[in-house]
Amino acid sequence: MIAFRRATQSIAKRAYSSCAPSATRFSINGDRLWNDIHETAKWSAPSPGGVTRLCADENDKKVRDWFREQVLALGASYKVNATGTQFAHFEGEDNSIPPIAMGSHLDTVATGGRFDGPLGVIGGLEVLRSMREQNVKTNAPLVLINWTNEEGARFFPLLGSSAVYAGQSSVEQAHASISTDNSALTLGSELAKIGYVGDGPNYFDDYPISAHFEIHVEQHTDLEKANKPVGWVEGWQGMTWYNVVFHGDDGHANTKPMWGRRDTLAASAKLITELENLAYEKHGYTTTTGIHSHPFGSCNIQSKTKVVFCLMHKETEGLEEMGEEIVKRIKSIAEMRGLEYDLNRDIHLLPANFWPEAVDCVKRACGDKGIGSRTGTGHDSTMTTLKVPTAMVFVRAKDGISHSAKEWSSKEDCAEGALTLGKAVLNFDELLKQKSAS
């Protein structure tokens, strides 16, 4: 892999600054893309103006079935793996080369928007349809991937299937991912219920790819401020997700004296306050994303409370300092209240950059319509980049809003994003061809 990276970097240095010939002639159907984005939004729980399509629910099954029908109609070789991820493989001129991947996710958060996730998959589908209509044949094969549980909205932790693919987790761990609604449901049980536990490839070694490209709404305002419809993503800020469970004692909420209580919910409230303080102190970000306490009832002291939270920082040192400090504060909170606790760090992703040769393919595809930007959160691409050249295309988002029914990108910007994705793939295909020739 190191040798491959050096070879492609060397080729990229002497590659032309413009797009590959096949990319300069390429176009996409913006009307069809727009119609598909809004047609698939109908598979949602009630969510006025937005989409609530949680991983492995009935609406997720419907959109997965739709995806299968669309790629089979294009002649794909189709597989589903054990964690529910769908792979649509299309042959190239030289099928000895691992495929170039386009991928994102069709699941959403609760009360999410129509673009975060779905645009990446549907945009990739539009690229494949347009290539077929224009008789554009790539040298390398292509694969379109609908990754499972990227959001982690229904099952924790997030990046469920792509983390397995990248060797950061296992199928067994993904299947055991627990429901965020505090029920006994797991990702494995719910995928089985909708018929999406398959025998396709689970790990990179089972099904290697040459590169991974993903479209995503920006979730920030850099493009909007620059009046640019698209951008190339240079890298990401650091992110860590933790879960802590405080253990105390049961008791009557009305009659037990205040002195000597072991109230885990009160301890959790203190932790949430400390998280907010920590973000300001260290110039980072924190969010409490889940809280569950037991036993449920009107007159019970809460003897067990679970808190899920994330830390974010643009600098490695800052992220590490935040992690060390919050561990100390959790210990102090527990000791002060006489509580036991369990603490787990589920995901730890240091800030870094995507592969230069892949980013350059996107940059050339953007041309003067784009600028460089960075992402503030995790994506399936932040897993695939651990294995292969990976880059992302950003699409302008109105007011930078995401994970909300107010999330919006225009028809024209979505089309520009899909076009940029297709051109970036064709640029990388040309790089692989040059590597083979050299």
Beta strands, then each sheet from edge to edge (+ up, - down):
strand 1: 77-80
strand 2: 86-90
strand 3: 100-104
strand 4: 142-146
strand 5: 155-156
strand 6: 178-179
strand 7: 211-217
strand 8: 230-236
strand 9: 238-247
strand 10: 285-294
strand 11: 304-313
strand 12: 340-349
strand 13: 352-353
strand 14: 370-375
strand 15: 390-395
sheet 1: 1+ 2- 4+ 3+ 7+ 15+ 8- 13+
sheet 2: 1+ 2- 4+ 3+ 7+ 15+ 8- 14-
sheet 3: 5+ 6-
sheet 4: 10+ 11- 9+ 12-
end
